[in-house]
Amino acid sequence: MTNFFLILLNLLLISSYSKAEFYSEHYGEIEVSSTIFLEDIEGDNRKNFLNSTNVEYNYFFEKDNLTGKLKMNIKDSYPGSAQNLDFNEAYLDYAFENTNILAGNNIVFWGKNEFYNPVDIINSKDYSLGLASGKKIGQTMFNIKRYFSSSELDFYILPSNTNIYPKSQVRSQQTFNIKSKNNYSKGAKKENLGIGLRWSGYIDEYDYGLTFYKGNTKDPALIVSSNQLVPNYSEITQIGIELQATQGDFLHKGEFINRGNQYNLDGNIEDYYGFIVGTEHTLYGLFEKNWDLSNIIEYTYDSRGSKSHHSNQNDLFYGARLILNDIDDTQYFISLQNDIDKNTRAMTFNYESRFFSQFKGGIDMYVPINLEDDYHQSSFKDEVNFKIYTSYAF
């Protein structure tokens, strides 16, 4: 936490010493949401609802070659969250010639695909509002970015970070509650420094990314101990490739990884390779209106099969996004995940739009379909739920 306040102090000092050539802005958002679970789980104390309020505040400044950003998330929920204050972005970024140097907390995204991004490895996740609601945690880092004519090279030094898991009364959950204490093994240590590299760019209509990561995994094994699940982190090495081809109304996408020293579903160390490939096609001006309809099909594979530590080991995804391009930014999204091994499915639906000009609101739905026999998602078989939310930007 000391690092966050040092960064905040630097931001305030810089903003005060030279107002003449200084640009800054403040903005934020308040979101209120309520999630209702339609099926009761007999024999446990988990609530069938989750009410949450989140306040996001952003401060950005720019002076000469130096920029900085502070992003705070303050949330309150019932049942109570395991994390109430986040500094997801709190950094200083200095630019000179074709180079940027960034120090502090930041959110980084690697990948091209819609439903799953195996190459995306920099940030841990906050699951404090449920295992189906993971959001990235700001990763403390030192990042050097070098720009070339049609590509860029990123180098990261990454202090160790861990996931945040939900408290006992929060759904969605595993069968056992997840303990807040972490274990480290197979080369992992609490004080480990991770290293990341990414070379990305484009050649004509092709976008590419080549990535490397060595450090503590973001996907710990969950080991049963005294009727609790204890996260157990190993030190992994991952090499990744991401590709995207833009051909008219089509986007062809793929991500490929090879990872070593990762715990599998059985709690054993195993090297593996995996990938996701897919196509997105957009119909513009649907029904002679200003509507756009995107259809997405993606397939995921993991060489470990049923022993994969995640659920995307042999799955087919379909999604459709309808954007009305109206003044209210109305859009609909529906998706279906099909496990080819067990023929189990899960469906999601989202509707979002603006109302009264200044407010945004929407509905999220999650519907599991015969997940009882699913290797990885059987704990979610009774988690059918819908979420109503509204937000105000300032």
FIGU-52471 format. One record per residue (C-alpha): residue in three letters; x, y, z. Coordinates in pm, whole numbers, plus 50000, padded with zeros to 5 digits. Example, Ala and Ser with C-alpha at 12.3 -4.5 7.8 and 13.67 -1.06 7.14 Angstrom:
2
ALA512304955050780 SER513674989450714 
***
This chain:
394
MET500005000050000 THR502975023650062 ASN503755023949690 PHE500255036649610 PHE500525066149847 LEU504025075049721 ILE502645076149367 LEU499695097149480 LEU502045121149659 ASN504165124549343 LEU501075132049138 LEU499995159449377 LEU503485174949397 ILE503875175649020 SER500435190748972 SER501255219249208 TYR504685231449097 SER503885244248746 LYS500305252348657 ALA501155271948341 GLU502055242348121 PHE500035216648306 TYR496945197548184 SER494815176048411 GLU491325161548428 HIS489105143648677 TYR486365119048590 GLY484655088848734 GLU481625066548756 ILE479215053849020 GLU477625019848961 VAL474915002849165 SER474034966549096 SER471974937949234 THR472464901249146 ILE469784875449221 PHE470454837849225 LEU467294818749140 GLU468194785149295 ASP468894779449662 ILE471824756949762 GLU470704735250047 GLY472924732050351 ASP475164762650320 ASN475084798950436 ARG475684815450099 LYS473344843750017 ASN471034842149714 PHE471734878349628 LEU474594903249602 ASN474074940849625 SER477054962149533 THR477994998849495 ASN481225008449319 VAL482705043549296 GLU485485048549043 TYR487585080149049 ASN490225088948787 TYR492795116648792 PHE494995121848486 PHE497685147848422 GLU500145156448148 LYS503105180048163 ASP505765181047895 ASN506945145047853 LEU505475132348179 THR501995117948226 GLY500385101948527 LYS497175085248624 LEU495465075748947 LYS492425052948933 MET490685043449258 ASN487825019049298 ILE485885020449623 LYS483184994249665 ASP480704983649925 SER478634952049901 TYR476364928750092 PRO477464901850153 GLY480754919250224 SER483574919549971 ALA487084906750037 GLN488434938749879 ASN486934973649920 LEU489654996949791 ASP491694991649474 PHE494355013149308 ASN494154995648972 GLU496015023248791 ALA498515045348974 TYR501525052748760 LEU503945078248616 ASP504905075348247 TYR507845094348100 ALA508315096647721 PHE511505105247532 GLU512365099647165 ASN510675066147078 THR510605052647432 ASN508215053247728 ILE509135043748085 LEU506245035948320 ALA506425028548694 GLY503485020248920 ASN500255000548899 ASN498664993548561 ILE496194971048379 VAL497674953148075 PHE495834932747814 TRP497414907347580 GLY495364888247323 LYS492944890447032 ASN490034866747097 GLU486614873347247 PHE485834845747495 TYR489194834747634 ASN492734848647619 PRO495364822347710 VAL498244846447632 ASP496944872447883 ILE499164866848187 ILE500274900048344 ASN497454907948590 SER496004887448874 LYS492234889248932 ASP489824900749199 TYR487064874649246 SER485714890549564 LEU482244894849406 GLY482114858549290 LEU484204834549084 ALA482194843348771 SER482924880648815 GLY486714882548808 LYS488234916548729 LYS491874924748680 ILE493924937548972 GLY496404965348904 GLN499884950148869 THR502804969349017 MET505394971248739 PHE508334987748575 ASN507594989148200 ILE509865000847917 LYS508135004947580 ARG510075010847259 TYR508245021846942 PHE509315012546587 SER507755021346253 SER505074994046259 SER505704975946587 GLU506514980946954 LEU508484961847215 ASP507484960347584 PHE509664948547871 TYR508144943548219 ILE509554937748566 LEU506674924748780 PRO506644920849160 SER504594890949279 ASN500824894949306 THR498014870949396 ASN494304866549326 ILE491594878449566 TYR488874852849634 PRO485304857049764 LYS484284854550127 SER482204825050240 GLN478714840150187 VAL479334852849832 ARG478184833649524 SER479364820749281 GLN481794797649463 GLN483444763949460 THR482074735949677 PHE484524745449955 ASN485374781050054 ILE488724794649937 LYS491174804250211 SER492764838850198 LYS496234825350286 ASN498444814849992 ASN501014787149949 TYR504064788549718 SER505924758649571 LYS507774745849261 GLY509984776849237 ALA507344802449336 LYS507974826349623 LYS506034855349767 GLU508924878949683 ASN509474866049326 LEU510014891349050 GLY508344882048722 ILE509584891948376 GLY507404898548073 LEU508154906447707 ARG505824914847420 TRP506684924047063 SER503544934746874 GLY502754951846548 TYR501174948146205 ILE502074938345851 ASP499424949745602 GLU496114934845728 TYR497804911945982 ASP498274920646351 TYR500634899846562 GLY502024896446911 LEU504884875047042 THR504974871947423 PHE507104857247700 TYR506434855248074 LYS508374839748361 GLY507124843448718 ASN504464831748960 THR501384817648790 LYS498114836948800 ASP496244803448808 PRO497094786349138 ALA496084750849225 LEU493274749749484 ILE494334723349737 VAL491784708949983 SER492934713750343 SER490634711850650 ASN487504715550433 GLN488924746650267 LEU490644753649937 VAL494154768249967 PRO495664786049661 ASN499064770849575 TYR501234790749331 SER504014776549112 GLU506594795248901 ILE505714791648534 THR507304799548199 GLN504984808347912 ILE505594815947544 GLY502664829847346 ILE501664839846994 GLU498624860746899 LEU497444867446544 GLN494604886146377 ALA493794889946007 THR491324916545888 GLN489694906845560 GLY486714928445471 ASP483864920945711 PHE485774891945867 LEU488234890846156 HIS490214858346192 LYS491854854746532 GLY494074830446718 GLU496154827347035 PHE498664799547107 ILE500684792347423 ASN503174767747564 ARG503364768447944 GLY505694749648177 ASN505424740948548 GLN501664747148584 TYR499494727848832 ASN496724708248658 LEU493244699648789 ASP494604670048988 GLY497144691949167 ASN500134678248975 ILE502724698348782 GLU502374694148405 ASP503644712548097 TYR501064718347826 TYR500134737447514 GLY496804753247429 PHE495134775947179 ILE491974794147080 VAL491044801346717 GLY487984818146575 THR486244840446325 GLU484124871546366 HIS481864883546085 THR479954916546098 LEU476844924845898 TYR476574962545862 GLY473264980745806 LEU471114951145910 PHE467494953045787 GLU468404985745613 LYS468805002245951 ASN471875015746128 TRP472314982546308 ASP475464961046309 LEU475364923946389 SER478574905146471 ASN478634867146480 ILE481584850746659 ILE482654814346660 GLU485714803046859 TYR487224769646957 THR489584763147249 TYR491914733847310 ASP494214723047594 SER496634693747549 ARG495904681047904 GLY492244674447826 SER490104668548135 LYS493134675448359 SER493304711848245 HIS493224736948532 HIS490604757548346 SER487334748948174 ASN488344758247819 GLN490054725547727 ASN487864713947434 ASP485074739247400 LEU483144756447124 PHE481844791847174 TYR479214810746977 GLY478364847247032 ALA476214873646864 ARG476434911046932 LEU473794935246801 ILE474734972046816 LEU471944996446729 ASN474275026646684 ASP471625049146835 ILE471975079247062 ASP471625056447367 ASP474455032647265 THR472075002947287 GLN473534968347240 TYR472704931847301 PHE475064902547341 ILE474314865347374 SER476794836847399 LEU476754799047430 GLN479644777647557 ASN479584740747467 ASP481944715347624 ILE482524690147346 ASP483754662647582 LYS480664662047805 ASN478184681147586 THR477454705247871 ARG476564741547808 ALA476304775847965 MET474554806347820 THR474994843347891 PHE472964873747787 ASN473644910947820 TYR471554941547739 GLU472914976747788 SER471695011547702 ARG471645047447820 PHE468605064747967 PHE467885100348081 SER471045109747882 GLN473425106948180 PHE472735071848308 LYS473705037848170 GLY472015005648270 GLY471754969448177 ILE470924933448254 ASP473324903748268 MET472094867848278 TYR473924835048332 VAL472134802048265 PRO473994769048323 ILE472684739548121 ASN473294704048249 LEU476654712348410 GLU476384683448657 ASP478814661948457 ASP481224689748363 TYR484774683548487 HIS485424719848572 GLN482084737848612 SER479904713748808 SER480084737549109 PHE478154762948897 LYS475284739548804 ASP472854758049036 GLU474224793248974 VAL471554806048732 ASN471354843348807 PHE470594877448666 LYS472184910748745 ILE470584945248710 TYR472924975148713 THR472925012248653 SER475735037648648 TYR476315074948633 ALA479425090548480 PHE480825123748602 
***
